[in-house]
Protein backbone atom coordinates (compact mmCIF):
# COMPACT_ATOMS: atom_id res chain seq x y z
CA UNK A 1 0.00 0.00 0.00
CA UNK A 2 1.38 3.37 -1.02
CA UNK A 3 0.36 6.83 0.07
CA UNK A 4 -0.56 10.03 -1.79
CA UNK A 5 0.39 12.98 0.44
CA UNK A 6 -1.09 16.39 -0.38
CA UNK A 7 0.03 19.85 0.75
CA UNK A 8 1.86 20.79 3.92
CA UNK A 9 -1.12 19.65 6.01
CA UNK A 10 0.07 16.08 5.34
CA UNK A 11 -3.40 15.00 4.26
CA UNK A 12 -2.88 11.58 2.80
CA UNK A 13 -4.74 8.77 1.09
CA UNK A 14 -3.65 5.13 1.06
CA UNK A 15 -3.55 3.73 -2.47
CA UNK A 16 -1.99 0.46 -3.58
CA UNK A 17 1.39 0.88 -5.25
CA UNK A 18 0.24 -0.26 -8.72
CA UNK A 19 -2.63 2.23 -8.79
CA UNK A 20 -0.43 4.95 -7.29
CA UNK A 21 2.16 4.48 -10.07
CA UNK A 22 -0.52 5.10 -12.70
CA UNK A 23 -1.97 8.04 -10.76
CA UNK A 24 1.51 9.59 -10.52
CA UNK A 25 1.92 9.48 -14.31
CA UNK A 26 -1.44 11.18 -14.85
CA UNK A 27 -0.78 13.90 -12.26
CA UNK A 28 2.77 14.48 -13.53
CA UNK A 29 1.59 14.86 -17.13
CA UNK A 30 -1.31 17.20 -16.29
CA UNK A 31 0.78 19.45 -14.03
CA UNK A 32 3.73 19.47 -16.44
CA UNK A 33 1.31 21.06 -18.94
CA UNK A 34 0.16 23.54 -16.25
CA UNK A 35 -3.31 21.99 -16.30
CA UNK A 36 -4.96 22.16 -12.89
CA UNK A 37 -7.74 19.69 -12.13
CA UNK A 38 -9.80 18.08 -9.36
CA UNK A 39 -8.88 14.68 -7.90
CA UNK A 40 -11.52 12.81 -5.88
CA UNK A 41 -10.39 9.96 -3.64
CA UNK A 42 -11.99 7.58 -1.18
CA UNK A 43 -10.19 8.03 2.12
CA UNK A 44 -10.17 4.28 2.75
CA UNK A 45 -10.73 4.65 6.50
CA UNK A 46 -14.50 5.00 6.30
CA UNK A 47 -14.39 8.80 6.56
CA UNK A 48 -15.77 9.34 3.05
CA UNK A 49 -14.30 11.10 0.05
CA UNK A 50 -11.97 14.04 -0.33
CA UNK A 51 -11.53 16.34 -3.29
CA UNK A 52 -8.07 17.74 -3.95
CA UNK A 53 -7.43 20.70 -6.24
CA UNK A 54 -4.33 19.64 -8.14
CA UNK A 55 -2.16 22.63 -9.02
CA UNK A 56 1.59 22.91 -9.74
CA UNK A 57 2.11 25.19 -6.72
CA UNK A 58 0.77 22.64 -4.21
CA UNK A 59 3.40 20.29 -2.77
CA UNK A 60 2.53 16.62 -3.06
CA UNK A 61 4.28 13.29 -2.64
CA UNK A 62 3.76 9.79 -3.94
CA UNK A 63 5.13 7.39 -1.32
CA UNK A 64 5.60 3.83 -2.56
CA UNK A 65 6.10 1.03 -0.04
CA UNK A 66 7.19 -1.57 -2.59
CA UNK A 67 10.61 -1.52 -4.19
CA UNK A 68 9.62 -2.65 -7.68
CA UNK A 69 8.20 -0.48 -10.43
CA UNK A 70 4.99 -2.01 -11.77
CA UNK A 71 4.40 -2.55 -15.47
CA UNK A 72 2.38 0.41 -16.75
CA UNK A 73 -0.94 -0.17 -18.49
CA UNK A 74 -1.14 2.68 -21.00
CA UNK A 75 -4.90 2.12 -21.43
CA UNK A 76 -5.39 2.82 -17.73
CA UNK A 77 -3.27 5.98 -17.92
CA UNK A 78 -5.23 7.18 -20.97
CA UNK A 79 -8.58 6.51 -19.26
CA UNK A 80 -7.54 8.45 -16.17
CA UNK A 81 -6.13 11.30 -18.31
CA UNK A 82 -9.55 11.59 -20.00
CA UNK A 83 -11.28 11.58 -16.62
CA UNK A 84 -8.93 14.29 -15.28
CA UNK A 85 -9.81 16.49 -18.26
CA UNK A 86 -13.54 15.89 -17.87
CA UNK A 87 -16.15 17.78 -15.88
CA UNK A 88 -15.96 15.44 -12.85
CA UNK A 89 -12.19 15.39 -12.58
CA UNK A 90 -9.81 12.55 -11.86
CA UNK A 91 -10.88 9.56 -9.83
CA UNK A 92 -9.43 6.08 -9.63
CA UNK A 93 -10.96 3.94 -12.33
CA UNK A 94 -10.90 0.15 -12.56
CA UNK A 95 -7.93 -1.08 -14.54
CA UNK A 96 -8.85 -2.03 -18.11
CA UNK A 97 -7.24 -5.04 -19.81
CA UNK A 98 -3.68 -4.33 -20.88
CA UNK A 99 -2.65 -4.37 -24.50
CA UNK A 100 0.30 -6.75 -24.53
CA UNK A 101 1.44 -5.64 -27.98
CA UNK A 102 5.05 -4.45 -27.73
CA UNK A 103 5.51 -0.74 -28.33
CA UNK A 104 7.56 0.24 -31.36
CA UNK A 105 10.49 2.46 -30.63
TORNU-20075 format. One line per 3 residues: number of its first residue (from 1); for each residue x, y, z of N, C-alpha, C, O, CB. Coordinates in nm, 2 decimals. Glycine has a CB too. Layout:
NUM) X:Y:Z:X:Y:Z:X:Y:Z:X:Y:Z:X:Y:Z ~ ... $
//
This chain:
1) 0.08:-0.12:0.00:0.00:0.00:0.00:0.09:0.12:0.00:0.17:0.14:0.09:-0.09:0.00:0.12 ~ 0.07:0.21:-0.10:0.14:0.34:-0.10:0.06:0.45:-0.04:-0.05:0.42:0.02:0.17:0.37:-0.25 ~ 0.10:0.57:-0.05:0.04:0.68:0.01:0.05:0.80:-0.08:0.17:0.84:-0.12:0.09:0.71:0.15 $
4) -0.06:0.87:-0.11:-0.06:1.00:-0.18:-0.07:1.11:-0.07:-0.16:1.11:0.01:-0.17:1.02:-0.28 ~ 0.03:1.20:-0.06:0.04:1.30:0.04:0.02:1.43:-0.02:0.10:1.47:-0.12:0.17:1.29:0.13 ~ -0.07:1.51:0.03:-0.11:1.64:-0.04:-0.09:1.76:0.05:-0.13:1.75:0.17:-0.25:1.64:-0.08 $
7) -0.02:1.86:0.01:0.00:1.98:0.07:0.08:1.97:0.20:0.12:1.86:0.24:-0.13:2.05:0.10 ~ 0.11:2.08:0.27:0.19:2.08:0.39:0.10:2.03:0.51:0.16:2.01:0.62:0.24:2.22:0.42 ~ -0.03:2.01:0.49:-0.11:1.96:0.60:-0.09:1.82:0.62:-0.15:1.76:0.72:-0.26:2.00:0.57 $
10) -0.02:1.75:0.53:0.01:1.61:0.53:-0.12:1.53:0.52:-0.13:1.41:0.57:0.08:1.57:0.66 ~ -0.22:1.58:0.46:-0.34:1.50:0.43:-0.30:1.39:0.33:-0.23:1.42:0.23:-0.45:1.59:0.36 ~ -0.33:1.27:0.36:-0.29:1.16:0.28:-0.40:1.06:0.26:-0.49:1.05:0.33:-0.17:1.09:0.34 $
13) -0.38:0.98:0.15:-0.47:0.88:0.11:-0.39:0.75:0.08:-0.29:0.76:0.01:-0.56:0.92:-0.02 ~ -0.43:0.64:0.14:-0.37:0.51:0.11:-0.42:0.46:-0.03:-0.54:0.45:-0.05:-0.39:0.41:0.22 ~ -0.32:0.42:-0.11:-0.36:0.37:-0.25:-0.25:0.26:-0.28:-0.13:0.28:-0.25:-0.35:0.49:-0.36 $
16) -0.30:0.15:-0.33:-0.20:0.05:-0.36:-0.09:0.10:-0.46:-0.12:0.18:-0.54:-0.27:-0.08:-0.41 ~ 0.02:0.04:-0.45:0.14:0.09:-0.53:0.11:0.09:-0.68:0.15:0.18:-0.75:0.26:0.00:-0.49 ~ 0.05:-0.02:-0.73:0.02:-0.03:-0.87:-0.07:0.09:-0.92:-0.04:0.16:-1.02:-0.04:-0.16:-0.91 $
19) -0.17:0.11:-0.85:-0.26:0.22:-0.88:-0.19:0.36:-0.86:-0.21:0.45:-0.95:-0.39:0.22:-0.79 ~ -0.12:0.37:-0.76:-0.04:0.49:-0.73:0.06:0.53:-0.84:0.07:0.64:-0.88:0.03:0.49:-0.60 ~ 0.12:0.43:-0.90:0.22:0.45:-1.01:0.14:0.51:-1.13:0.20:0.60:-1.19:0.29:0.32:-1.05 $
22) 0.02:0.46:-1.16:-0.05:0.51:-1.27:-0.10:0.65:-1.24:-0.10:0.74:-1.33:-0.17:0.42:-1.30 ~ -0.15:0.67:-1.12:-0.20:0.80:-1.08:-0.08:0.91:-1.09:-0.11:1.02:-1.13:-0.25:0.80:-0.93 ~ 0.04:0.87:-1.05:0.15:0.96:-1.05:0.18:1.00:-1.20:0.21:1.12:-1.22:0.28:0.89:-0.99 $
25) 0.17:0.91:-1.29:0.19:0.95:-1.43:0.09:1.05:-1.48:0.12:1.15:-1.55:0.19:0.82:-1.52 ~ -0.04:1.03:-1.44:-0.14:1.12:-1.48:-0.12:1.26:-1.42:-0.13:1.36:-1.50:-0.28:1.06:-1.44 ~ -0.10:1.26:-1.29:-0.08:1.39:-1.23:0.04:1.46:-1.28:0.04:1.58:-1.31:-0.06:1.37:-1.07 $
28) 0.15:1.39:-1.30:0.28:1.45:-1.35:0.25:1.51:-1.49:0.30:1.62:-1.52:0.39:1.34:-1.36 ~ 0.18:1.44:-1.58:0.16:1.49:-1.71:0.07:1.61:-1.71:0.09:1.70:-1.79:0.10:1.38:-1.80 ~ -0.04:1.61:-1.63:-0.13:1.72:-1.63:-0.06:1.84:-1.57:-0.07:1.95:-1.63:-0.25:1.69:-1.54 $
31) 0.01:1.83:-1.47:0.08:1.94:-1.40:0.20:1.99:-1.49:0.22:2.11:-1.49:0.12:1.91:-1.26 ~ 0.26:1.91:-1.56:0.37:1.95:-1.64:0.32:2.04:-1.75:0.39:2.13:-1.80:0.44:1.82:-1.71 ~ 0.20:2.02:-1.79:0.13:2.11:-1.89:0.06:2.23:-1.83:0.00:2.30:-1.90:0.03:2.02:-1.97 $
34) 0.08:2.25:-1.70:0.02:2.35:-1.63:-0.14:2.34:-1.63:-0.20:2.45:-1.63:0.06:2.49:-1.68 ~ -0.19:2.22:-1.63:-0.33:2.20:-1.63:-0.37:2.16:-1.49:-0.35:2.05:-1.44:-0.37:2.09:-1.73 ~ -0.44:2.25:-1.42:-0.50:2.22:-1.29:-0.62:2.13:-1.31:-0.69:2.14:-1.41:-0.52:2.35:-1.21 $
37) -0.66:2.05:-1.20:-0.77:1.97:-1.21:-0.81:1.92:-1.07:-0.73:1.94:-0.98:-0.75:1.85:-1.31 ~ -0.93:1.86:-1.06:-0.98:1.81:-0.94:-0.95:1.66:-0.93:-0.96:1.59:-1.03:-1.13:1.83:-0.92 ~ -0.91:1.61:-0.81:-0.89:1.47:-0.79:-0.97:1.43:-0.67:-0.96:1.48:-0.56:-0.74:1.44:-0.76 $
40) -1.07:1.33:-0.69:-1.15:1.28:-0.59:-1.10:1.14:-0.55:-1.07:1.06:-0.63:-1.30:1.27:-0.64 ~ -1.09:1.12:-0.41:-1.04:1.00:-0.36:-1.12:0.95:-0.24:-1.16:1.03:-0.16:-0.89:1.01:-0.33 ~ -1.14:0.82:-0.24:-1.20:0.76:-0.12:-1.09:0.76:-0.01:-0.98:0.72:-0.04:-1.26:0.61:-0.15 $
43) -1.12:0.80:0.11:-1.02:0.80:0.21:-0.97:0.66:0.26:-0.87:0.65:0.31:-1.07:0.88:0.33 ~ -1.06:0.56:0.24:-1.02:0.43:0.28:-1.03:0.39:0.42:-1.01:0.28:0.46:-0.88:0.41:0.23 ~ -1.06:0.49:0.51:-1.07:0.47:0.65:-1.22:0.48:0.70:-1.25:0.49:0.81:-0.98:0.56:0.73 $
46) -1.31:0.49:0.60:-1.45:0.50:0.63:-1.49:0.64:0.65:-1.61:0.67:0.69:-1.48:0.42:0.75 ~ -1.40:0.74:0.63:-1.44:0.88:0.66:-1.49:0.95:0.53:-1.51:1.07:0.53:-1.32:0.95:0.71 ~ -1.52:0.87:0.42:-1.58:0.93:0.30:-1.48:0.97:0.20:-1.37:0.90:0.19:-1.65:1.06:0.34 $
49) -1.51:1.07:0.12:-1.43:1.11:0.01:-1.37:1.25:0.03:-1.42:1.32:0.11:-1.51:1.12:-0.12 ~ -1.26:1.27:-0.03:-1.20:1.40:-0.03:-1.17:1.45:-0.18:-1.14:1.36:-0.26:-1.06:1.41:0.05 ~ -1.19:1.58:-0.20:-1.15:1.63:-0.33:-1.03:1.72:-0.31:-1.02:1.81:-0.22:-1.27:1.72:-0.39 $
52) -0.93:1.70:-0.40:-0.81:1.77:-0.39:-0.80:1.86:-0.52:-0.81:1.80:-0.63:-0.68:1.68:-0.38 ~ -0.77:1.99:-0.51:-0.74:2.07:-0.62:-0.60:2.06:-0.66:-0.51:2.10:-0.58:-0.78:2.22:-0.60 ~ -0.57:1.99:-0.77:-0.43:1.96:-0.81:-0.38:2.08:-0.89:-0.43:2.12:-1.00:-0.43:1.83:-0.90 $
55) -0.27:2.14:-0.84:-0.22:2.26:-0.90:-0.06:2.25:-0.89:-0.02:2.20:-0.78:-0.27:2.40:-0.84 ~ 0.01:2.30:-0.98:0.16:2.29:-0.97:0.22:2.35:-0.85:0.33:2.32:-0.81:0.22:2.35:-1.09 ~ 0.15:2.45:-0.79:0.21:2.52:-0.67:0.19:2.44:-0.54:0.24:2.48:-0.44:0.15:2.66:-0.66 $
58) 0.11:2.34:-0.54:0.08:2.26:-0.42:0.17:2.15:-0.41:0.18:2.06:-0.50:-0.07:2.21:-0.42 ~ 0.25:2.14:-0.29:0.34:2.03:-0.28:0.26:1.90:-0.26:0.16:1.89:-0.19:0.43:2.05:-0.16 ~ 0.31:1.79:-0.32:0.25:1.66:-0.31:0.36:1.56:-0.32:0.47:1.58:-0.38:0.14:1.64:-0.41 $
61) 0.33:1.44:-0.26:0.43:1.33:-0.26:0.35:1.20:-0.30:0.24:1.19:-0.27:0.50:1.31:-0.13 ~ 0.43:1.11:-0.36:0.38:0.98:-0.39:0.47:0.88:-0.32:0.58:0.86:-0.37:0.37:0.95:-0.55 ~ 0.43:0.82:-0.21:0.51:0.74:-0.13:0.48:0.59:-0.16:0.37:0.55:-0.13:0.49:0.77:0.02 $
64) 0.58:0.52:-0.22:0.56:0.38:-0.26:0.62:0.30:-0.15:0.74:0.32:-0.11:0.62:0.35:-0.39 ~ 0.55:0.19:-0.10:0.61:0.10:0.00:0.69:-0.01:-0.07:0.78:-0.07:-0.01:0.50:0.05:0.08 ~ 0.65:-0.05:-0.19:0.72:-0.16:-0.26:0.84:-0.10:-0.33:0.85:0.02:-0.36:0.63:-0.22:-0.36 $
67) 0.94:-0.19:-0.36:1.06:-0.15:-0.42:1.06:-0.17:-0.57:1.16:-0.13:-0.63:1.17:-0.22:-0.36 ~ 0.96:-0.24:-0.62:0.96:-0.27:-0.77:0.87:-0.17:-0.84:0.76:-0.15:-0.79:0.93:-0.41:-0.79 ~ 0.91:-0.13:-0.96:0.82:-0.05:-1.04:0.72:-0.14:-1.12:0.77:-0.24:-1.18:0.90:0.04:-1.14 $
70) 0.59:-0.12:-1.11:0.50:-0.20:-1.18:0.50:-0.17:-1.33:0.54:-0.07:-1.37:0.36:-0.18:-1.12 ~ 0.46:-0.27:-1.40:0.44:-0.25:-1.55:0.32:-0.16:-1.57:0.22:-0.17:-1.50:0.42:-0.39:-1.62 ~ 0.34:-0.06:-1.65:0.24:0.04:-1.67:0.14:0.00:-1.78:0.18:-0.04:-1.89:0.30:0.18:-1.71 $
73) 0.01:0.01:-1.75:-0.09:-0.02:-1.85:-0.13:0.12:-1.91:-0.20:0.20:-1.85:-0.22:-0.09:-1.78 ~ -0.09:0.14:-2.04:-0.11:0.27:-2.10:-0.26:0.30:-2.12:-0.30:0.41:-2.12:-0.04:0.27:-2.23 ~ -0.35:0.19:-2.13:-0.49:0.21:-2.14:-0.55:0.27:-2.01:-0.64:0.35:-2.02:-0.56:0.08:-2.18 $
76) -0.49:0.23:-1.90:-0.54:0.28:-1.77:-0.50:0.43:-1.76:-0.58:0.51:-1.71:-0.48:0.20:-1.66 ~ -0.38:0.46:-1.80:-0.33:0.60:-1.79:-0.41:0.69:-1.88:-0.46:0.79:-1.84:-0.18:0.61:-1.83 ~ -0.44:0.64:-2.00:-0.52:0.72:-2.10:-0.66:0.74:-2.04:-0.72:0.85:-2.06:-0.53:0.65:-2.23 $
79) -0.72:0.64:-1.98:-0.86:0.65:-1.93:-0.86:0.75:-1.81:-0.95:0.83:-1.80:-0.91:0.52:-1.88 ~ -0.76:0.75:-1.73:-0.75:0.85:-1.62:-0.72:0.99:-1.67:-0.77:1.08:-1.61:-0.65:0.80:-1.51 ~ -0.64:1.00:-1.77:-0.61:1.13:-1.83:-0.74:1.19:-1.88:-0.77:1.31:-1.87:-0.51:1.12:-1.95 $
82) -0.83:1.11:-1.95:-0.95:1.16:-2.00:-1.04:1.20:-1.88:-1.11:1.31:-1.89:-1.03:1.05:-2.08 ~ -1.05:1.12:-1.78:-1.13:1.16:-1.66:-1.08:1.29:-1.60:-1.16:1.37:-1.56:-1.12:1.05:-1.56 ~ -0.95:1.31:-1.59:-0.89:1.43:-1.53:-0.93:1.55:-1.61:-0.94:1.66:-1.55:-0.74:1.42:-1.52 $
85) -0.95:1.54:-1.74:-0.98:1.65:-1.83:-1.13:1.67:-1.84:-1.18:1.77:-1.90:-0.92:1.63:-1.96 ~ -1.21:1.58:-1.78:-1.35:1.59:-1.79:-1.42:1.67:-1.68:-1.34:1.72:-1.59:-1.41:1.45:-1.78 ~ -1.55:1.69:-1.68:-1.62:1.78:-1.59:-1.62:1.73:-1.44:-1.64:1.81:-1.35:-1.76:1.80:-1.63 $
88) -1.59:1.60:-1.42:-1.60:1.54:-1.28:-1.46:1.52:-1.23:-1.44:1.49:-1.11:-1.67:1.41:-1.28 ~ -1.35:1.55:-1.31:-1.22:1.54:-1.26:-1.17:1.40:-1.25:-1.24:1.30:-1.29:-1.21:1.60:-1.12 ~ -1.05:1.38:-1.20:-0.98:1.25:-1.19:-1.03:1.18:-1.07:-1.05:1.23:-0.96:-0.83:1.27:-1.17 $
91) -1.06:1.05:-1.09:-1.09:0.96:-0.98:-1.03:0.82:-1.03:-1.00:0.80:-1.14:-1.24:0.94:-0.96 ~ -1.01:0.74:-0.93:-0.94:0.61:-0.96:-1.04:0.52:-1.03:-1.15:0.49:-0.98:-0.89:0.54:-0.83 ~ -1.01:0.48:-1.15:-1.10:0.39:-1.23:-1.05:0.25:-1.22:-0.93:0.23:-1.19:-1.10:0.44:-1.38 $
94) -1.14:0.15:-1.25:-1.09:0.01:-1.26:-0.99:0.00:-1.37:-1.00:0.06:-1.47:-1.21:-0.08:-1.27 ~ -0.89:-0.09:-1.35:-0.79:-0.11:-1.45:-0.85:-0.19:-1.57:-0.90:-0.30:-1.55:-0.67:-0.18:-1.40 ~ -0.84:-0.13:-1.69:-0.88:-0.20:-1.81:-0.78:-0.31:-1.85:-0.67:-0.31:-1.80:-0.91:-0.11:-1.93 $
97) -0.82:-0.40:-1.94:-0.72:-0.50:-1.98:-0.61:-0.43:-2.05:-0.62:-0.34:-2.12:-0.79:-0.61:-2.08 ~ -0.49:-0.49:-2.03:-0.37:-0.43:-2.09:-0.35:-0.48:-2.23:-0.39:-0.59:-2.27:-0.24:-0.47:-2.01 ~ -0.30:-0.40:-2.31:-0.26:-0.44:-2.45:-0.12:-0.49:-2.45:-0.03:-0.41:-2.42:-0.28:-0.32:-2.55 $
100) -0.10:-0.62:-2.46:0.03:-0.68:-2.45:0.11:-0.66:-2.58:0.22:-0.73:-2.59:0.02:-0.82:-2.42 ~ 0.07:-0.58:-2.68:0.14:-0.56:-2.80:0.27:-0.48:-2.76:0.25:-0.37:-2.70:0.06:-0.49:-2.91 ~ 0.39:-0.53:-2.80:0.51:-0.45:-2.77:0.50:-0.31:-2.84:0.46:-0.30:-2.96:0.63:-0.52:-2.82 $
103) 0.55:-0.21:-2.77:0.55:-0.07:-2.83:0.67:-0.07:-2.93:0.78:-0.12:-2.90:0.56:0.04:-2.72 ~ 0.65:0.00:-3.04:0.76:0.02:-3.14:0.84:0.15:-3.10:0.78:0.25:-3.06:0.70:0.04:-3.28 ~ 0.97:0.14:-3.11:1.05:0.25:-3.06:1.12:0.31:-3.17:1.20:0.40:-3.14:1.14:0.21:-2.96 $
//
